[in-house]
């Protein structure tokens, strides 16, 4: 029974994280993306990506 409760608690936390990240991604569409490269010129990352991490 306690294992199921732990799983439910983790699921609730994961859901909160995903909801917050999606809200941040949607809000980020309203501003300048500030695109940069990571390892190479084809590996792009935006300011929104970094904020969500």
Secondary structure, DSSP 4 states (H G I P E B T S, - for coil): -HHHHHHHHHHHHHHHHHHHHHHHHHHHTTS----EESSSTT-EE-HHHHHH-
